[in-house]
Amino acid sequence: MKTIESIPHAGRTFEALRSLGYDLNSSIADITDNAITAKTHAKNISIIFKRKGKKFICRIKDDGVGMTKKELEEAMRIGTETSYGMHDLGKFGMGMKTASLSHCNILTVISKTKKTEIVGYRWDMGHVKGAKQWALLQLNKEEIAEDLKSEKLTLSRNGTIIFWDDLRLLDDEYKSYTSHKLAENFFFTILGKLKLHLRMVFHRFLDDSLGSQKKLNIDVNGDNLIGWDPFCRNEINTIKSNLPKDLSELSIPGFKSPIIIRSYILPSKAGFSSKKAWEEAKGLLSWNDSQGYYIYRANRLIRFGGWHGTKAKDEHDKLARVSIDIDPSLDRLFRITVNKNKVQFPENLVNHLKHKVNRKVTKEAQKQYRESGEKAKITNKFRNQKTKLTSISKNMVEERNIKTKKSRESDNISVTNPGGFYLSNKVQEFLKYGTDKNNYEVVCDNLDDDHLWKIVCNTGEKFKVIINARHPFCSKLYSSGKNKALTSAIDALIFSLAFAELYSRNEHNALLIDTFKRACSEVLKRLLKEELI
């Protein structure tokens, strides 16, 4: 049998690698991983992400040990043979190249060690396509000096600088905005998300919780980042759930290091030290999406939010957050992807979480939620006339041929009306607001989204209207509860809007109705902000 070396097409291979699914935040985090390996040992990382002229640029500088000519050339190879230590955050020898070239057409790396001269290499996608080969460019001393001078950067003793140029996708998105103000808002939005993402992912390195030897400083455009703790341990009302050892440590047969599990119950909004602290505690996600697991590998946060298929998200569980620490020796069990965006739990862990840990944690979270004391207590004419409201509601449901029943495929309530059908809430969500006998009423509760109201249903054509107590409109008009005529009128109006949704919503127009509800919410917020209410 004859062996033939089959060299992949350079341009097409690069295009495939560039479509691995790296977003901007995970790309820069992946490059930061490389800077804090045991070999590199960087203590300070400076990131420049800005507009230069009419183009985006990104520069990432670290003060690690740097690389020699031979080491840097190898590091620029796709699928480098560089060996990673067990506790290094990098894994595949692909991260720097794929993360960078997912966003830029020109990747330049300049590096220097204490004992060797400064060196530089560049991948230029235009050159690769033109040459139709794996054409890595080596920079001479003059070219390196010119690049550093133009950026006002230096490498006096040791370290590495990564240059991203020609960020095609970001440039196109920026140009798509019709005004300079909107374009700048786009830039500052992605810059803010980048900073928060790095604060989240590397919070254990930033907040000194790993000790001074692993303390890391990261600045973005000159702003020093402070670690974002998903468990809000500095808040006095945060509860650390005391999981027994048989729940907090899970050993997998054949592996020495156990999976470490810790759980925390965050305070309700009223229990936070300030409104700002509460708003920041949700991180990059909504409060509802932030509940669940925070997965760490070698102290680096690699996935956050959600219950990873072990249970559904629930409004009543949104104060629960669970850290799961994976030792690098367990990597093959979790099948972590190149960009670290996906992690697959082994079946042992799924069952452990689903049948043991989740039950204890969510029970404590629901207790905290119930005792939060944030819900508005309202009494008025509309709410007091329950018998009359029940009779009217039953008649309207019957007249409009609205039917509700439990779905065969799930625990949700299926609603059928003259326009079609849609899946509503789970039965448990309806029963949260009282027994099955308490139907056709209006209640206030804290909803996680910004909608002004939510309608929840049960079998037998029963429903309740939930007014969002967290919405500033409700906070202002319901807060004192003294003007009963006003709150009664608002209740009647929102009840009517909610019934209109019950009567007309279906699987085809659900997005349109949600857009209408969101628009109502935003207009009311604006009117309040402008002090018209």
SVG drawing of the C-alpha trace seen along z (x, -y; Angstrom):
<svg xmlns="http://www.w3.org/2000/svg" viewBox="-72 -65 92 67">
<polyline fill="none" stroke="black" stroke-width="0.4" points="0.0,0.0 1.4,-3.4 1.2,-6.4 0.3,-9.7 0.5,-13.0 -2.9,-14.8 -2.4,-18.6 -5.7,-20.4 -6.5,-23.5 -5.3,-26.4 -8.0,-29.0 -10.9,-26.6 -9.5,-25.1 -9.2,-28.6 -12.8,-29.4 -14.0,-26.3 -12.0,-27.1 -13.3,-30.6 -16.9,-29.3 -16.5,-27.4 -18.9,-29.7 -16.6,-32.1 -18.3,-35.3 -16.1,-38.4 -16.3,-37.8 -15.3,-34.2 -12.6,-34.9 -10.8,-37.4 -11.3,-35.2 -9.7,-32.3 -6.6,-34.5 -6.5,-35.5 -6.4,-31.8 -3.2,-31.4 -1.6,-34.3 -2.1,-32.8 -0.8,-29.2 1.8,-27.9 4.4,-28.4 3.4,-31.9 2.6,-33.1 1.3,-36.6 0.2,-38.8 -1.0,-41.8 -3.1,-41.8 -4.0,-45.0 -6.7,-45.0 -7.3,-47.8 -10.6,-47.5 -11.5,-50.7 -12.1,-52.4 -9.0,-53.6 -10.1,-55.9 -12.9,-54.0 -11.8,-50.6 -12.1,-48.5 -8.8,-47.3 -8.0,-45.0 -4.6,-44.7 -4.0,-42.2 -0.7,-42.6 0.6,-40.4 3.7,-40.5 4.3,-36.7 7.6,-35.1 7.2,-35.6 8.2,-33.2 11.4,-32.6 11.4,-32.5 10.9,-28.8 8.2,-28.8 6.2,-31.6 6.4,-30.0 5.1,-26.8 2.4,-28.7 1.2,-30.2 0.7,-26.7 -2.9,-25.4 -3.0,-22.5 0.3,-23.4 2.3,-20.7 2.6,-22.9 1.9,-20.8 -0.4,-22.1 -0.1,-21.5 -2.9,-19.7 -4.3,-23.0 -3.7,-25.3 -6.8,-26.9 -5.9,-26.3 -6.5,-22.8 -6.3,-22.2 -3.5,-24.3 -6.2,-26.0 -7.6,-28.8 -5.4,-31.8 -5.7,-31.3 -9.3,-30.3 -10.5,-32.8 -8.6,-35.6 -9.4,-34.8 -13.1,-34.4 -13.1,-38.2 -10.1,-39.6 -8.5,-39.0 -5.0,-39.9 -3.5,-38.3 -0.1,-39.5 1.8,-38.2 4.9,-39.9 6.8,-38.4 10.0,-38.6 11.7,-36.7 14.3,-38.1 17.1,-36.3 16.1,-36.5 15.4,-39.1 11.9,-40.3 10.1,-38.3 6.9,-38.5 4.6,-36.4 1.4,-37.2 -1.5,-35.3 -3.0,-37.4 -6.1,-35.8 -5.8,-37.9 -2.3,-36.6 -3.2,-33.0 -6.0,-33.1 -3.8,-34.7 -0.9,-32.3 -3.2,-29.3 -0.9,-27.8 -0.2,-27.9 1.8,-31.1 2.7,-32.3 4.5,-35.7 7.6,-36.4 8.2,-40.0 11.7,-41.6 13.0,-43.9 12.0,-47.0 8.4,-45.8 8.1,-44.9 9.5,-48.3 7.0,-50.1 4.0,-48.1 4.9,-48.9 5.7,-52.6 2.4,-53.1 0.5,-51.7 2.7,-53.3 3.4,-49.9 6.6,-48.5 8.0,-45.1 10.9,-46.2 11.9,-42.9 9.4,-40.1 5.8,-39.5 3.5,-39.1 1.2,-41.4 -1.5,-40.1 -2.8,-42.4 -6.2,-42.1 -6.7,-44.1 -9.4,-44.2 -12.3,-43.2 -14.6,-42.8 -17.8,-41.7 -17.7,-44.3 -16.8,-47.0 -19.8,-46.0 -22.2,-46.0 -21.0,-49.5 -21.5,-50.9 -25.0,-49.4 -26.3,-52.1 -27.9,-55.1 -26.5,-57.6 -23.1,-58.1 -24.9,-58.2 -26.5,-54.7 -23.2,-53.3 -21.4,-54.6 -24.1,-53.1 -23.4,-49.8 -19.7,-50.1 -20.2,-51.0 -22.7,-48.2 -20.3,-45.5 -17.4,-47.1 -19.5,-47.0 -20.5,-43.3 -16.8,-42.4 -15.7,-44.0 -18.5,-42.2 -17.8,-38.9 -14.1,-39.0 -15.1,-40.0 -17.3,-36.9 -15.0,-34.4 -11.9,-35.3 -13.4,-36.5 -11.5,-34.0 -8.3,-35.3 -9.3,-38.9 -10.6,-39.0 -7.6,-37.4 -9.6,-34.4 -7.0,-32.0 -4.1,-33.8 -1.5,-36.3 0.4,-33.8 -2.5,-33.5 -3.8,-37.1 -4.4,-38.6 -4.9,-42.2 -6.8,-42.9 -7.5,-46.3 -9.7,-47.1 -9.0,-50.5 -7.3,-51.6 -10.2,-50.5 -9.1,-48.0 -11.6,-45.1 -13.0,-43.9 -14.1,-40.3 -17.9,-39.7 -18.9,-37.1 -22.0,-35.2 -22.8,-34.2 -22.8,-37.7 -20.9,-36.4 -20.2,-40.0 -24.0,-40.6 -24.9,-40.0 -28.2,-38.3 -26.7,-35.7 -27.1,-32.2 -24.5,-29.6 -26.4,-26.3 -24.7,-23.7 -24.7,-20.7 -23.6,-17.5 -20.5,-15.8 -22.5,-13.1 -24.1,-16.0 -21.2,-18.4 -18.7,-15.9 -19.3,-13.4 -16.7,-10.8 -16.7,-9.2 -15.4,-5.5 -11.9,-5.4 -11.1,-9.1 -9.3,-10.4 -10.6,-13.9 -14.2,-14.4 -16.6,-17.0 -17.1,-19.7 -20.5,-21.3 -21.5,-24.4 -24.8,-26.2 -25.9,-29.7 -29.3,-31.4 -29.1,-35.0 -31.2,-37.7 -34.4,-39.1 -34.2,-42.6 -35.1,-44.1 -32.4,-42.1 -29.5,-43.5 -27.3,-46.3 -28.3,-48.6 -30.3,-48.8 -27.1,-48.9 -25.8,-45.7 -29.1,-44.0 -28.9,-45.1 -25.3,-44.0 -26.0,-40.6 -27.8,-39.3 -24.6,-39.6 -25.0,-39.3 -28.3,-37.5 -31.7,-38.2 -32.4,-37.3 -34.4,-34.3 -31.7,-33.1 -29.0,-33.5 -30.4,-30.8 -28.7,-27.4 -25.2,-26.2 -21.9,-28.0 -19.3,-25.5 -15.6,-26.0 -12.6,-24.3 -9.2,-25.1 -11.0,-28.0 -12.1,-29.5 -15.8,-30.0 -16.7,-28.2 -20.5,-28.0 -23.0,-30.0 -26.8,-30.1 -29.5,-27.5 -29.9,-24.0 -28.2,-22.1 -31.2,-19.9 -31.7,-18.7 -34.7,-20.9 -36.6,-23.7 -36.0,-27.4 -38.6,-28.6 -39.4,-32.1 -39.5,-30.7 -36.0,-29.2 -34.2,-32.3 -32.3,-33.1 -30.5,-29.7 -27.0,-29.5 -24.7,-26.4 -21.0,-26.2 -19.7,-23.0 -15.9,-22.7 -14.4,-20.3 -10.8,-19.1 -8.9,-19.1 -8.2,-15.4 -12.0,-14.9 -11.9,-16.7 -12.7,-13.7 -15.9,-13.1 -17.3,-16.5 -16.3,-16.8 -15.5,-20.5 -15.5,-22.1 -12.6,-24.1 -14.3,-27.5 -15.4,-26.2 -19.0,-27.2 -20.4,-23.7 -20.0,-21.1 -21.6,-17.7 -22.4,-16.3 -21.6,-12.7 -24.7,-10.7 -23.5,-10.1 -23.5,-13.9 -26.9,-14.4 -28.6,-12.0 -26.8,-13.3 -28.0,-16.9 -31.4,-16.0 -32.5,-13.7 -30.4,-15.0 -28.8,-18.4 -31.6,-20.3 -34.3,-19.3 -32.5,-20.7 -31.3,-23.9 -34.6,-24.8 -36.5,-24.2 -34.3,-26.7 -34.6,-29.2 -38.4,-29.0 -38.5,-29.6 -36.3,-32.7 -38.5,-33.8 -41.7,-33.4 -40.3,-35.3 -38.9,-38.2 -41.7,-40.5 -41.5,-42.3 -45.0,-41.6 -47.5,-44.4 -50.6,-43.9 -53.5,-45.5 -57.2,-45.7 -59.8,-47.6 -63.3,-47.3 -62.3,-45.3 -60.3,-42.7 -62.9,-42.4 -65.8,-41.5 -64.5,-38.0 -67.9,-36.3 -69.0,-38.8 -65.7,-38.8 -65.8,-35.0 -69.3,-35.0 -68.4,-37.5 -65.2,-35.7 -67.0,-32.3 -69.6,-33.9 -66.9,-35.6 -64.9,-32.4 -68.0,-30.4 -69.3,-33.1 -66.0,-33.2 -65.5,-29.4 -62.2,-29.4 -61.0,-26.0 -58.1,-25.1 -56.6,-21.6 -53.4,-20.0 -51.1,-19.3 -50.4,-15.7 -46.7,-16.4 -45.9,-18.5 -47.1,-19.9 -48.2,-23.1 -51.8,-24.2 -53.0,-24.2 -55.3,-27.1 -57.7,-26.9 -59.6,-30.0 -61.3,-31.1 -57.9,-32.1 -56.2,-28.8 -54.2,-27.5 -51.0,-28.1 -49.2,-26.5 -49.4,-28.6 -47.9,-28.1 -47.3,-25.0 -50.0,-24.0 -47.7,-24.6 -47.4,-28.3 -51.2,-28.7 -51.4,-27.0 -48.6,-29.2 -51.2,-32.0 -53.6,-30.0 -55.6,-26.8 -57.5,-25.5 -60.6,-27.2 -59.1,-30.7 -59.7,-31.5 -60.4,-34.6 -58.6,-37.0 -56.0,-39.8 -52.8,-39.5 -49.5,-41.3 -46.2,-39.5 -42.6,-40.1 -42.3,-38.9 -38.8,-38.4 -39.5,-40.1 -40.5,-43.7 -44.1,-42.9 -46.8,-44.7 -49.0,-41.6 -49.0,-37.9 -52.0,-35.6 -51.8,-32.1 -54.3,-29.3 -55.5,-26.0 -57.7,-23.3 -61.4,-23.9 -61.2,-27.4 -59.7,-28.9 -57.2,-31.8 -55.6,-34.5 -54.1,-37.8 -50.7,-38.6 -49.6,-42.3 -45.9,-42.8 -45.1,-44.4 -41.6,-45.1 -42.6,-47.3 -42.0,-51.0 -45.6,-51.9 -47.0,-49.5 -44.4,-50.4 -45.5,-54.0 -49.3,-53.6 -49.7,-50.6 -47.0,-51.4 -49.2,-53.1 -52.5,-51.4 -54.3,-54.5 -56.0,-55.5 -58.3,-52.5 -60.4,-54.0 -57.2,-54.4 -55.8,-50.9 -59.3,-49.4 -59.4,-51.1 -55.9,-50.0 -56.8,-46.4 -59.9,-46.5 -57.8,-47.8 -55.1,-45.3 -57.6,-42.5 -59.3,-43.5 -55.9,-43.5 -55.0,-40.1 -58.4,-38.6 -57.9,-40.0 -54.6,-38.1 -56.3,-34.9 -59.0,-35.4 -56.7,-36.2 -53.2,-34.7 -52.2,-31.6 -49.0,-30.0 -48.8,-32.2 -49.2,-35.6 -47.5,-35.0 -44.5,-37.1 -46.7,-40.0 -48.6,-39.9 -45.4,-39.8 -44.1,-42.8 -47.3,-44.7 -46.9,-43.9 -43.3,-45.0 -44.1,-48.2 -46.8,-49.0 -44.3,-48.4 -41.6,-50.6 -44.0,-53.5 -45.1,-53.6 -41.5,-53.6 -40.8,-56.5 -43.8,-58.5 -42.7,-57.9 -39.2,-58.9 -40.4,-62.2 -42.6,-62.7 -45.9,-62.7 -47.5,-60.3"/>
</svg>
